[in-house]
Amino acid sequence: MLYSLGYKVAAGIDIIRTVSFYNECRHQVDSTILRIFMLDMNGEYVFLVIHKIDPDAKVLFSSGYSIGIEGLGLLDKGAFEFVKLPLRLSRLSLMVSEILQYIF
């Protein structure tokens, strides 16, 4: 989806590679989109590690569950926003645009 909007995208495969990539390339990453619940990764844990590496990291959470990040207290921990799955391209575009406007 983001490719079609002209963004460069890197997908994390597992916790170790995702955190390692972020640690090495954090100065090239403008925003991160994490699913709260994943098969082999815990989105909240990955967020906390990324946020420890870079307290200014802009993280957008997504989930098909309605609990959202409010229920997990992630907004208070520095998460940028939550978007419910399934994602519509127009909504995703708006959210990424808001994150980038916040950065620049």
C-alpha positions as CSV (number, residue, x, y, z in Angstrom):
1,M,0.0,0.0,0.0
2,L,2.6,2.5,1.0
3,Y,4.7,1.8,-2.1
4,S,1.8,3.0,-4.2
5,L,2.0,6.3,-2.3
6,G,5.7,6.7,-3.1
7,Y,7.1,5.8,0.3
8,K,10.1,3.5,0.9
9,V,9.1,0.5,3.1
10,A,11.0,-2.0,5.1
11,A,9.1,-4.9,6.7
12,G,10.3,-6.6,9.8
13,I,10.4,-10.4,9.8
14,D,11.0,-11.0,13.5
15,I,11.8,-9.1,16.7
16,I,15.5,-9.5,16.5
17,R,15.8,-8.4,12.8
18,T,13.2,-5.6,13.2
19,V,14.9,-4.1,16.2
20,S,18.4,-4.5,14.7
21,F,17.2,-2.8,11.5
22,Y,15.7,0.1,13.4
23,N,18.8,0.4,15.6
24,E,21.1,0.6,12.5
25,C,18.9,2.7,10.3
26,R,16.9,4.9,12.7
27,H,18.2,8.1,11.2
28,Q,16.6,7.0,7.9
29,V,13.3,6.0,9.4
30,D,10.6,8.7,9.5
31,S,7.9,6.6,11.0
32,T,7.1,3.0,12.0
33,I,3.8,1.1,11.6
34,L,3.4,-1.8,14.1
35,R,0.6,-4.3,14.5
36,I,-0.2,-4.7,18.1
37,F,-0.8,-8.5,17.9
38,M,1.5,-10.5,15.5
39,L,2.2,-14.2,15.3
40,D,5.8,-14.2,16.5
41,M,6.2,-10.6,17.6
42,N,4.6,-8.6,20.3
43,G,4.0,-5.1,18.9
44,E,4.0,-3.5,22.3
45,Y,7.4,-5.1,23.2
46,V,8.9,-4.0,19.8
47,F,7.5,-0.5,20.4
48,L,9.1,-0.3,23.8
49,V,12.5,-1.4,22.5
50,I,12.3,1.0,19.6
51,H,11.2,3.8,21.9
52,K,14.2,3.0,24.2
53,I,16.5,3.3,21.2
54,D,14.8,6.5,20.0
55,P,12.4,8.2,22.4
56,D,11.3,10.5,19.5
57,A,10.3,7.5,17.3
58,K,6.9,8.1,15.6
59,V,5.0,4.8,15.8
60,L,1.6,4.2,14.3
61,F,-0.1,1.1,15.7
62,S,-2.6,-1.0,13.7
63,S,-4.9,-3.8,14.8
64,G,-8.0,-5.6,13.8
65,Y,-9.0,-5.8,17.4
66,S,-10.9,-2.9,19.0
67,I,-8.8,-2.7,22.1
68,G,-6.5,-0.2,20.4
69,I,-3.5,1.5,22.0
70,E,-5.6,3.4,24.5
71,G,-6.5,0.1,26.3
72,L,-2.8,-0.8,26.5
73,G,-1.7,2.7,27.5
74,L,0.6,3.1,24.6
75,L,-0.3,6.7,23.8
76,D,1.0,7.6,27.3
77,K,4.2,5.7,26.5
78,G,4.8,7.7,23.3
79,A,2.9,6.0,20.5
80,F,1.7,8.4,17.8
81,E,-1.6,7.0,16.8
82,F,-3.8,4.0,16.3
83,V,-5.5,2.9,13.1
84,K,-8.0,0.0,12.9
85,L,-7.6,-2.8,10.4
86,P,-8.4,-3.3,7.6
87,L,-6.6,-0.3,6.4
88,R,-8.0,1.9,3.6
89,L,-5.4,3.5,1.5
90,S,-7.0,7.0,2.1
91,R,-6.9,6.6,5.9
92,L,-3.3,5.2,5.8
93,S,-2.2,8.0,3.6
94,L,-3.7,10.6,6.0
95,M,-2.1,9.0,9.0
96,V,1.4,8.8,7.4
97,S,1.0,12.4,6.2
98,E,0.1,13.6,9.7
99,I,3.2,11.8,11.1
100,L,5.5,13.4,8.5
101,Q,4.0,16.8,9.1
102,Y,4.7,16.4,12.8
103,I,8.3,15.5,12.1
104,F,9.1,18.2,9.5
